[in-house]
């Protein structure tokens, strides 16, 4: 490539590069200085999770760990972050899932865990009433 060809290429690229950099800078500035409340900490706030969703996430996770024979399945209810009421649901779901696995296999047991946990957590509004020491994760 000759020196005149390089000069022409640079002449074409520089304006495009300048526009891209200007747009990137403008986007960054508007994202940082946009309207709305600003926190003292410069970290995003995670969306609030409902008690029902927390109940479902905790119980379904631990029930699947139990069915898989995970070494962590043997933790007690407090170590798993469950309330007394959530532990009752967990115990019922695991018992039913083991029976379902014997009858119809592991896939059916996992499906039962999801459905039954969702139903019970929803019916019991997150199942947090029975534990004085249960707190939502921070």
N, C-alpha and C positions, 0 to 999 in steps of 0.2 A: 504494500500500500504506500503510495507516494505521500509526500508531506502535504500537498494540496488536498488530497482525499481525506487525510486525517483532519485537517483543518475544517473541511466541510462537515465531516461527521461530528466533530466537537461543536460546531456552530448549530447543528440540528439538535444535538443531545442536551446541551446546556439549558436552553429555554424550557425543554420538557422536564428536565431534572429540577430546575428552579420552581416550576409549577407544582410538581409532586411534593417537593420539600415545603413549599408554601402551604399547600393543602394539608399536609401532615401536621405542620405546626399549628395551623388554624384549628384543626380538629382536636389536637391535644390541648390547646388553650381553652377552647370552648368546653371540653369535657371537664377540665379542672375548675373553671370559673363559672359554671352554669348556675342557673337559679336553683333554689331549694335549700333546705337546711343542711348545714355542714356540721359534722361531728368534730369533737376536739381531737379524736384519733383519726388518722388518715386511713382507716381500714373500712371495708364495706361491712354493712350489717347484714347478717344472714336473715332470710325471711323467717318470720315466726312460724313454728310448727305447732299444730294443734295437739292437744293431749291425746286425741284419738289416733293421730298419725304416729306419735311417739310410742303409744301402746302397741300399735300394729307393727312398727319397725322393730321394737325390742322383742316382742313375743315371737314374731315370725322368724327373726334371726336366730334366737336361741333355740326355738323348736327345731329348726332345720339343722343347727349344730348338733343337737341331741340325736336326731335321726341319723346323721352322718357319723356318729360316734366320735365326734371331736373331743380332744382332750380337755377343751375348755367347757364342755357341756356339764361337767361336774361342779361348776361353781355354784354357790348358793344364791338365793334370790337377791340378796343385797349386792353381792359382787356382780350380778348381771344387771343391776340397776332397776330391778322390778319392785313395784309396790306389792303388798300382801295380796291384794285383789288381782293384780296382773299375774302374780305367781300362780294363783288358783286357775286362771284362764290358761296359762302356759301348761300347767300340769294336765288339765283336761284335754287340751289340744294335742299334747305329746302322746297321751294315752290313746286317743282316737287315731292319731296318725300312725302309730305303731300297728294298731289293728288293721287300718286301711292298707298299710304296706304289705302285711301278711296276705290280705285278700287280693289286692289289685296292683301291687308293686310300688316302687319308690316315687314314680311320677304322680300317681294318684294320691300318695301320702303328702307330697309337697303341695299339691293343689288343695287338698283338705286343709292344710296348715294355713294357707293364704285366705281361703274362704271363711273358715271358722274363726280365725283370729280377727279378721276384718269385722265379721258379724258381732262377735262378743265385745270387741273394743268399742265399736259404735254404740251398741246397746247399753254399755256401761260407761259411756262418755269418757273413755280413756282409762277407766278403772284406777283412779288415783286416790279415792276417798279413804281407803282402809289403812293407809300407812302414814303415821306421823312423821316418819323420817324420809319419805319419798319427796324428792325435788326434781323438777325438770332439769335436764342437762343445761349447764351454763355455756 
